[in-house]
C-alpha cells in the first residue's frame, strides 16, 4: 500500500512538472523573440541553481545537505552541468527558430531515446509494454507533427535543433539517473543547473554583446517566473522522481508536455486547439497510461515468454 501511495505521489508531482514546463516553454518562446537564446537559458539555470543550492545549504526543507567529494564534483560538472548546458542551448535555439509546438513534440519523443539507452528489447511483457507505450506516444507525435509541416513555416535549422534537444534531454536524464546513485535528486538538479549556467555564461555574454539586452519589466518578470516555476520547482520534483523510478518511466511524462504547451499557448497566445492536436494527444496520453500501468499483473501474465 505504501508503494502505491508513493508511486501516486511521484506521478502527481510529475503531472505538476508537465504543467509548469508547458508554461515555461511558452514563456521562453516569448523571451527568445527579443532576448538571445543562450543568455535566456544560461541566466535561468544559473540563478535557479543558486536558489536551489542555497535552500539546500541553509535549511532542512529539502533534506540534509552533504558536501561533495572531489569525484562527485567532477562527475557533476561532466555528467550534470555539461549535459544540461548542451541541452538548453539546443532547446532555446529551437524555440528561437521554430514553433514552440514543434519543440514540445520533439521533447515529447525523447522517452524513445531513453528506452534505447537503458533497456534493450527483451522477450518479456514489461519490455513489450514499455516499447509499446513509446511507439504509441511516438505515433501521436507524428500525427500532430506531420500536418504542422504543411501549415507552418519550415526551418531546417530549427527542426534540427529541436531533434537535437530531444536527444540531449534524454541524455541529461540518463546522466542524472546515474548521479542520483550517490546524491539526492535535488542535489543533482541544483548543481547541474548552476554549473550549466557557469559553462554557458561566457557564450551568453558574447551573444548579447553586439545588440545589448532589453531589461524591462515584462522580460524580467517572465524570466523570474521561468526561474522559479520553470526551473527550481519542476527540476527538483523531476530529479527526485529520477532517483526513484527508471529514466524511461519518468520520461514518459514528457509525452504530456505538448498537451500542456498547447493549452498554455492557446490561453496565453490565442493559438487554436485543432482536431488533429486532440487526436494526437489521445494517442500520447494512451502511451503514458500503457507505460505506467503494470498490465502483466492486471491480466496475470508471466514476466517472460
C-alpha positions in Angstrom: 0.0 0.0 0.0 2.8 2.4 0.8 4.4 1.7 -2.6 1.2 2.5 -4.3 0.8 5.8 -2.3 4.5 6.6 -3.1 4.0 6.0 -6.8 0.8 8.1 -6.8 2.7 10.9 -5.2 5.5 10.7 -7.7 3.1 10.6 -10.6 1.2 13.6 -9.2 4.4 15.6 -8.9 5.4 14.8 -12.5 2.0 16.0 -13.7 2.6 19.3 -11.9 6.0 19.4 -13.6 4.4 18.9 -17.0 2.0 21.8 -16.3 4.8 24.1 -15.2 7.1 23.2 -18.1 4.3 23.9 -20.6 4.1 27.4 -19.3 7.9 27.7 -19.3 8.0 26.7 -22.9 5.6 29.4 -23.9 7.4 32.0 -21.7 10.7 31.1 -23.2 9.4 31.2 -26.7 8.2 34.8 -26.0 11.6 35.7 -24.4 13.8 34.5 -27.2 12.0 36.6 -29.8 13.9 39.5 -28.4 16.5 38.0 -26.0 19.5 36.0 -27.1 18.8 32.2 -26.6 21.9 31.2 -24.8 21.6 34.2 -22.4 18.0 33.3 -21.7 18.9 29.7 -20.8 22.2 30.4 -19.0 20.8 33.1 -16.6 17.7 31.0 -16.0 19.7 27.9 -14.8 22.4 29.9 -13.1 20.0 31.8 -10.8 17.7 28.8 -10.3 20.6 26.6 -9.4 21.9 29.1 -6.9 18.5 29.5 -5.3 18.0 25.7 -5.0 21.5 25.2 -3.6 21.0 28.0 -1.1 17.8 26.3 0.2 19.6 23.0 0.5 22.6 24.5 2.4 20.8 26.9 4.7 17.6 24.9 5.5 16.4 21.4 6.1 13.2 21.9 3.9 14.6 19.7 1.2 16.7 17.4 3.2 20.1 17.3 4.8 22.9 19.0 2.9 26.1 16.9 2.3 29.4 18.4 1.0 30.6 16.9 -2.3 33.8 15.0 -2.6 36.2 15.6 -5.5 34.9 12.7 -7.5 31.3 13.8 -7.2 32.2 17.3 -8.0 34.0 16.2 -11.2 31.1 14.0 -12.3 28.6 16.7 -11.7 30.5 19.1 -14.0 30.7 16.5 -16.8 27.5 14.5 -16.4 25.2 17.1 -15.0 26.4 20.6 -15.9 27.8 19.9 -19.3 24.9 17.7 -20.4 22.3 20.2 -19.2 24.2 23.1 -20.8 24.2 21.3 -24.2 20.5 20.6 -23.9 19.5 24.2 -23.0 21.5 25.7 -26.0 19.7 23.4 -28.4 16.3 23.9 -26.7 16.4 27.7 -26.7 17.7 28.0 -30.2 15.0 25.6 -31.4 12.4 27.9 -29.8 14.0 30.8 -31.5 14.0 29.2 -34.9 10.7 27.2 -35.0 7.3 26.9 -33.4 7.0 26.1 -29.7 4.7 23.2 -30.5 7.4 21.6 -32.7 9.9 21.8 -29.9 7.4 20.4 -27.4 6.7 17.5 -29.8 10.4 16.7 -30.1 10.8 16.7 -26.3 7.7 14.5 -26.1 9.5 11.9 -28.3 12.6 11.8 -26.0 11.4 8.7 -24.0 12.1 6.7 -27.1 15.8 7.6 -26.9 15.8 7.0 -23.2 14.5 3.4 -23.8 17.2 2.7 -26.3 19.8 4.0 -23.9 18.8 2.0 -20.9 16.7 -1.0 -21.9 17.2 -3.2 -24.9 14.1 -5.2 -26.2 13.6 -8.5 -24.4 11.1 -11.3 -24.6 9.1 -10.2 -21.7 5.7 -8.5 -21.1 7.2 -5.4 -19.3 9.6 -4.8 -22.2 6.7 -5.1 -24.7 4.7 -2.7 -22.6 7.4 -0.1 -22.4 8.3 -0.2 -26.1 4.6 -0.3 -27.0 4.0 2.8 -24.9 6.9 4.6 -26.5 5.7 3.7 -30.0 2.1 4.6 -29.2 3.2 8.0 -27.9 5.5 8.5 -30.9 2.6 7.9 -33.2 0.8 10.7 -31.5 3.8 13.0 -32.0 3.8 12.1 -35.7 0.1 12.7 -36.1 0.5 16.2 -34.7 3.8 17.0 -36.4 3.1 15.9 -40.0 0.3 18.4 -40.8 2.3 21.1 -39.0 4.9 21.0 -41.7 2.3 21.9 -44.2 0.8 24.9 -42.3 3.8 26.4 -40.5 7.0 27.9 -41.8 9.6 25.1 -42.0 13.0 26.0 -40.6 15.5 23.2 -41.2 17.9 24.7 -38.6 15.0 24.9 -36.1 13.9 21.3 -36.7 17.5 20.1 -36.3 17.8 22.0 -33.0 14.5 20.6 -31.9 15.6 17.0 -32.6 19.0 17.6 -31.0 17.3 19.0 -27.9 15.2 15.8 -27.7 18.3 13.6 -27.8 20.2 15.8 -25.4 17.3 15.8 -22.9 17.2 12.0 -22.9 21.0 12.1 -22.3 20.7 14.5 -19.4 18.0 12.4 -17.8 20.2 9.3 -18.2 23.2 11.1 -16.7 21.0 12.4 -13.8 19.9 8.8 -13.1 23.5 7.8 -12.8 24.3 10.7 -10.5 21.3 10.0 -8.1 23.0 6.7 -7.1 25.2 8.8 -4.8 23.4 12.1 -4.4 19.8 13.1 -4.0 17.8 14.3 -7.0 17.6 17.8 -5.5 21.4 18.0 -5.2 21.8 16.8 -8.7 19.3 19.4 -10.0 20.8 22.2 -8.0 24.5 21.6 -9.0 23.6 20.7 -12.6 21.8 24.0 -13.1 24.3 26.4 -11.6 27.2 24.5 -13.3 25.4 24.7 -16.7 24.9 28.4 -16.2 28.6 29.0 -15.4 29.6 27.0 -18.5 27.3 29.0 -20.8 27.7 32.4 -19.3 30.8 33.4 -21.4 29.0 32.4 -24.6 25.9 34.3 -23.4 27.9 37.5 -22.9 29.4 37.1 -26.3 26.0 36.5 -27.8 24.4 39.7 -26.3 27.4 42.0 -26.9 26.5 43.1 -30.4 23.0 44.2 -29.8 22.6 44.6 -26.0 19.6 43.4 -23.9 16.1 44.6 -23.1 15.8 44.7 -19.3 12.2 45.9 -19.0 9.6 44.7 -16.5 7.8 42.2 -18.9 11.0 40.4 -19.8 12.4 40.3 -16.3 9.0 39.2 -14.9 8.7 36.3 -17.4 12.3 35.3 -16.7 11.7 35.3 -12.9 8.6 33.1 -13.4 10.7 30.7 -15.6 13.4 30.6 -13.0 11.2 29.7 -10.1 8.3 27.9 -11.7 10.1 26.6 -14.8 13.3 25.6 -13.1 13.6 25.5 -9.3 10.3 23.7 -8.6 9.9 21.4 -11.6 13.6 20.3 -11.7 13.6 19.5 -8.0 10.5 17.3 -8.5 11.8 15.8 -11.7 15.2 14.8 -10.4 13.6 13.4 -7.2 11.5 11.2 -9.4 14.6 10.1 -11.4 16.0 8.9 -8.1 13.0 6.5 -7.5 11.9 5.4 -11.0 13.6 4.3 -14.2 14.6 7.1 -16.5 12.3 5.8 -19.3 9.3 5.6 -16.9 9.8 9.2 -15.7 10.3 10.4 -19.2 7.0 9.0 -20.4 5.5 12.1 -18.8 7.4 14.1 -21.4 4.7 12.9 -23.8 2.2 15.2 -22.0 4.4 18.3 -22.5 2.9 19.0 -26.0 -0.6 19.0 -24.5 0.5 21.3 -21.7 2.3 23.6 -24.1 -0.6 23.7 -26.5 -3.0 24.6 -23.7 -0.7 27.4 -22.4 -0.2 28.7 -26.0 -4.0 28.6 -26.6 -4.9 30.7 -23.5 -1.8 32.9 -23.4 -1.1 33.4 -27.1 -4.5 32.7 -28.7 -3.3 29.7 -30.7 -6.2 27.3 -31.7 -6.6 23.8 -30.5 -7.3 21.7 -33.6 -8.9 18.3 -34.0 -5.5 16.9 -35.2 -4.0 18.2 -32.0 -6.7 16.4 -29.9 -6.3 13.1 -31.8 -2.5 13.2 -31.3 -2.9 13.9 -27.6 -5.3 10.9 -27.2 -2.5 8.7 -28.6 0.1 10.3 -26.4 -1.9 10.0 -23.2 -2.7 6.4 -24.1 1.1 5.8 -24.4 1.6 7.3 -20.9 -1.1 5.1 -19.4 0.2 2.0 -21.1 3.7 2.7 -19.8 2.6 3.4 -16.2 0.2 0.6 -15.6 1.5 -2.9 -14.9 -0.7 -4.8 -17.3 1.1 -8.1 -16.7 -0.1 -8.1 -13.1 -3.6 -7.0 -14.1 -4.1 -9.8 -16.6 -1.8 -12.2 -14.6 0.7 -12.6 -17.4 4.1 -14.2 -16.9 7.2 -11.9 -16.8 8.8 -13.6 -19.8 7.7 -16.0 -22.6 
